[in-house]
Amino acid sequence: MGKISQFTQADYEVIARDYADLKEAARKRCSDQEELDMVQKAFDFANEAHKGVRRRSGEPYILHPIAVAKIVVSNIGLGCKSIMAALLHDVVEDTHYTVDDLKSLFGEKVATLVEGLTKIKTVLDNEDKAVQKSMQAENFKRILLTLNDDVRVVLIKLADRLHNCRTIEFMPEHKRDKILSETMFVFIPLAHRLGLYSVKSEMEDIWLRYKEPEAFNQISELINRNVLDKELVINQFIEPIDIALKAAGFKYEIRKRVKTPYSIWKKMTTKGVSFDEIYDLYAVRIIFDPSETSNETERDHCYHIFSVISSIYKYKHDRIRDWVNTPKSNGYEALHCTLMSNAGIWVEVQIRSRRMHEIAEKGIAAHWAYKKDGFADESASEMDKWINKVKSILVNPDVNALELLDLIHNDLIKSEIMVFTPKGEQRSIEKGATALDFAYAIHSHIGNKAIAAKVNLRLVPLSYVLKTGDQVEIITAENEIPKREWLQFVKTSKARKAILDKIKSERHTYVKIGKKMLEKQLMEIGRVMTDKVINHLMEEFEVFDSKPEELYFKIGCGAVSLDGLENMLKKYHGINRESYFVISNSDVNHKYILASCCTPILGESVVGFKSNDGTITVHTRTCSNANSLAAKFGDKIVTVKWDMDSNSGSSYLARLSLKGTDRIGMINDITAITSKDLNVNIRRFNLGTEDGIFDGFIDLYVHDIDDLENLIMKLKNIKGIESVARTEL
């Protein structure tokens, strides 16, 4: 509940204006005047219920439900009942009205949607740490459980989250970190999986704006400058295409698109390239309306348009993406090609029908809008298969909320490849999946009995990583059983879950094995298995709010590895980093450690997590593990800042991956830059060459983040080096 204060005339004018905008948008989705009247009724009710209440920003609270309803109708494309539910979504939680009140006034369906949203919000905002293991994990479990009832609850929740992200500047820093991490860990992947491109992209850009503000501002400025410079070039590229398509008799429109700041930043950081090396900065979309008189299908139209434009410009053969013939699992359909303009720049062209475009922008809502019976009668699409898979995981009583969150997250972020069965049936599977993952994708029984595989008629081990186009045959044996070693290489959540389900039936055995393994390893490094050591390892392996038996089980079944145990414990032993950091909440009497996963460097934007013993582990704000922790344990977030003065003489370990064309003297040039020019100490140097191409990494010590960025820039200028990127150790 927000603050109570009397509204001014200006407040009432803003409310009236925003609602007028919503009402105009709703006209396109409401089937008749009766539905519009029900939207009006829902607004009047919510407006009265929230009267005099303000948000943290100071604006009238009712503006939030109006904004959520606008996203629901404009960005997602939902109809009357969803608009009403969005307007009413905080009424039960924040006022004296009940679900039964809403049922009598607005009908059972609207009341059910609001009830689903209220249950989610109740868990999300619960600050009573004593009654919950992980409020975020339980929250996401509840979100996903609504898939069993009505997916519109999830869609409205995504709209609610997007608007909260838009107004995140008014929240305190620890709350902001929690919301942004939740958003990146689950909500963004969920929006992607449900095909909500505009929602996903805006959330990503907001995340970047607050997590990496300097990078966001620099990239935004470069985009604006580049767009102005290249506007004429793109228009000149489009002109002959426009003429040719008109001559061919197509009914269409052409739109220009520039990559988002987040997608550019992601490509720059993961591939180690500069802004100038982003070749697919621009995209042109050709959105056509199929001819009612033509016998051509939508797919035929796509190929026909491609033949027209490829006769004008040369296309890049390895950049054809046919999502028309084989749609993505989130329902996305389009034909992508990359063409060379007369000005010498590559331009991506996306060819879509009007229906395909709606689905690309609004995802599952648009997909179902094209069904005659709406939400009630869905055929088995790839998206339906995924939702059914989520449901099957949810009903398993052995999967706790934290395990579920990891399973779903891994499934949400996956990219896909296409492989074939021995009979030529096409199957989509997660990129990086192994032959064993494929076995489990067919059926759990096949996976449990698998002993080897044939890929393209060649015998391979179950750990073989599949590639697009592989034909896979699984070899089984009746007496085979799942092995804990399989957990070390399986990629998909289905395979991992099936193996763990089998292994859990022998949990007691694996607990004993794990405990013995840990005792032995500790003895070898001269350590004793004390409660403190156990707590540190539970922290390391993210075994929160559980008994040590869970740690022993994970060790015993191979779910976690004890490799590097000595280093794990060293970082917890007698290290006091409190002089390195300034804690904004005055919590200054704790020990601090630098996370080994992302190895923060002086000057980087960081966030801390407090363990049960009070130790604060410091991660970079963009660290994937940090996002995972914040998404699961938002109450453990601590605001931390570097003490630049006391830390000025320290050194920090970083790893840089390098790729390029090999030549004589390359290594000398690299070491000269690092050791001589910049006075950087190299810890490890690992480069390999094959067919004139080299790749590898360097581990080195730098003084601060500026030191590292300067080094990366200088290395990129070395002749033959194509990319330099910071990677995890």
Summary of the structure (lengths in Angstrom):
residues: 729
radius of gyration: 27.7
end to end distance: 44.8
largest distance: 81.6
contacts: 2336
relative contact order: 0.06
helix: 52%
strand: 17%
